[in-house]
Amino acid sequence: MSIRPVKDILLARPTIEGAGVHLRRAFGFGNTEVTDPFLLFDDFRNDDPEAYKKGFPWHPHRGIETITYVLAGAVDHADSVGNQGTLGAGDVQWMTAGSGILHQEMPKGDPRGRMHGFQLWANLPSNLKMTDPRYQEVHTQDIPEIRDDDGTHVRVICGEFWGKKGPVDGVAADPRYLDVWIPPGKRKTLPVDATRHVFAYIFEGSGKFRDASTPRGILNEGVSANEAIHYDEPGNRSLILFDTGDEV
């Protein structure tokens, strides 16, 4: 089995969005050639409610899909087609904006004030940009989890991995979206289809992909036609994103 090398390492940058939410942006609103069809990836986390409580009031989207994954706290949401609810820790919301939708997302902390989540934007192909808006909400208990013999733990949010299929489906970018935790001191090789781009965002701990140092807040991306990625000296959780490699 050949091991896929790391093509690039990006440091997530602090920014402010919405009505004043402090977050870190791994990529977005710049050169997204290497991340296509993904347009943006934000990591919003804070222990200070003042840094997130004003949230993301009503705003429009069109021609994209947004994927929100909550790890701590909660997000109240509503949209212009009548959907509303609350995402708790471990829940996922996948929204297809299509021809256009208005929505709002208002973060709330847990009892200790902590809030943590991710949002990924994916471009829609031209033939789907005017499709009807669509909304999927998946609760944490419906997301399959896998434990390997070495203690590696994987949540399969979208796509298939190790014989499990994630509950989010019908997504135009056809991604595999995984939340992976590898125990400290372990080395792990994860299978990757040779035709797909791979993105790995490290959000806790530190480790290495092959010989590339990967502190917290790094996005790694490799596009060579190899069959696996190899993770050395980890003690992290990482969010691994796979896409088809097709430009849209």
N, C-alpha and C positions, 0 to 999 in steps of 0.2 A: 504494500500500500504506500503510495507516495504521499508526502506531507505538503500541504499548501503553505507557501510562504506568505508573510504579511506584506502587502503592497504599500500601505500607508498607515500612519498613526496620527490621529487628530486629537487635540485637547479640547474638551468641552469648555465653552466660554460663558461667563456670566452675562445675563441680559435681563431686561424687565419687559414683561408683556401684559396684555389685558389692562386692568385698571391699576396695575402696580405689583404684579406677581414677580418675585425674584426667582429666577431659574437659571439653569445651565443649558446651553444649546450645543449639541454635538455637531450638528450640521444644519444648514438651511439658509434660504434667502441669499445664496451666493452661487458658487459653481457647484451644481449638483450632478454634473456629468457622471462622476464615478458612483453616485448613489442612486441614480435613476433606476426604478420609478419612484424611489423615496425622495421626498422634498424637504423634510424637516424632521428632526428628532430632538425633543426637549425633555430634560430631567428637572422636574419641579419638586424640591424637597426643602423643608425648613422646620425648625422647632419653634419659631417665633410667628404667632398668628398674624402679626402686623405685616409680615413679608408675603402673605398669600390671601388674607381674608377678603380683600376687595375683588378677587377672582377675575373671571373673564365674562363680563356682562354681555348682553345680546350683541351678536356679531354674525355676519354672513359667511358662508362657504359655498363654493361652486366648483364643479369639475374635479373634485378630489375625494379621498376617503381619509377620515381621521380615526386613529386608534388610541384609546386612552386606557392605561393599565394602572390601577391604584395599588400601592403597596402598604401605605399607612394612612390613617385618617379616612376621609370620605369626600366625595364630590357630588353635590346636588346639580342636576342637569334638567334642562327643558328645551324643547325646540318648537318651531313654527308649524309642525304637522301634528302636534298633540302629544308627543312622547315626553314623559317626565319621570324622574325617579332619583334614587341615590345609589351611587357606586360605593361599596365598602372596600375594605382591604382585601386584595386578591381578586376583585371583580374587573371585568373588561367591558368597554363600550366600543363598538365598531360602527361608525357612521359613514354612510355613503351620501355625500352631498349632492352628487349628480347635477340636475338642472338648477339647483339652488335651495338653500335652507338657512334659516336663522336659528341660532341656538345660544345657550349660555351654560357656563360651567363654573360653579362656585365651590371652591375647596373648603373643607372643614377639618380641623385637627382632631386627633384622638384625645382621650382624657389628659394626656401629658402635653398636648399642643402640637404633636408631631404630624406633619403632612408629607407624603411622598408619593409621587406618581410619574409616569412617562406619557408623552404624547408623540405619536408618529404620524406623519402625513404621507400619503401615497397618491401619486398622480393617477388619474383615470385615462385610459386610452381614448382617442378622439371619438370613437363610435359609441362610447358610454358616457360622455360628458353631459349629455342632456337626458340621461335616464332619470326615473323617479327617485327621489330621496329614499333611503333605506336605513334602518336602524337595527342593530343587534346589541343586546345586553346579556352578558354571561356572568353568572355568579360563581364565586370561588369554588363552591362544592361541585360544580359541573365541569371544572377544568381537570383533566386527567393528570396524575402525578406518577412519576416513575422513579424508583430507587435502584441503582446499580449495586453490584456486590461490594464495590469499593466505597460506597456511601454517597456517590454522586446522585444528586436529586434534580429532576427535570420536570417542569410544568409545561405541558404542551398546549399552548394557547390557540395556535392555528397551524394547519398542516399536519404531517405525520412524522413521528419519530419513535424509534424502538418499538414499533407495533401499535402505538397509540395514536389516535386522531383527535386533534383539537376541536372544540365545539364551534368555533367561528368559521363560517364557510361562505362561499360565493364572493370572495374578495378578488377584484380584478387583477391585482399584482401577484396573486397566487403565492404568497409568502409562507415560509415556515417561521413561526414566532415562538421562541422558547425562552423560558426563565430557568437558568442553569446555576446550580450551586455545586462546587467541587470542594471536597474536604481539604483542609490544610495539609501540605506535604505530599499530596497525590499528583500524579501525572495522568493526563487524560487525553485520549485521541477520540475525536468525534467524527463520525462519517458525514461526508458532504458530497452531494451530487456534483460531478465535475463541470456541469453546464451552468451552475448557479453562482451568482455573486454572494459573498458572505460578509456580514457585518457583526462585530462583537463589541458591545459596550460594557465596560467594566465599571460597576457602580459601588462595589464594596471590596475592600481588601486590596491585594496586589498580587501580581504573578507575571508570567511570561507566556506569550505565544511564540513557540520556538525560541529564538534568541532576541525577540523584541520586548523590551521592558514595557509593562502596561500598568501604570498606577491608576488609581480610581479616576474616572471621568475621561477615559480614553476610548475612542472608537477605532477599531482595527478593521481593515478592509482588504480582502485578497481576491483577485479575479483570475488567477492562473488556473489552468485546467488540471487540477490535482484532485485527490480523492478524500482528503481528511485534513482537519486542523488539529494541532497538537498543543496542549496546554501544560506548561511546566510550572512547578513550584507555586501552585495556586493556594488560595485560602479565601476565595471570593464567591460572590454570586455574580453572574454576568448575564446580560440580556443578549441573546444571539438572534440575529435577524437574517433570514435567507430570502432571496427573491429569484425570479426566473432569469434575470440578466437581460430580459427584453426591454428595450427602450420603448416608451409610450409617447 
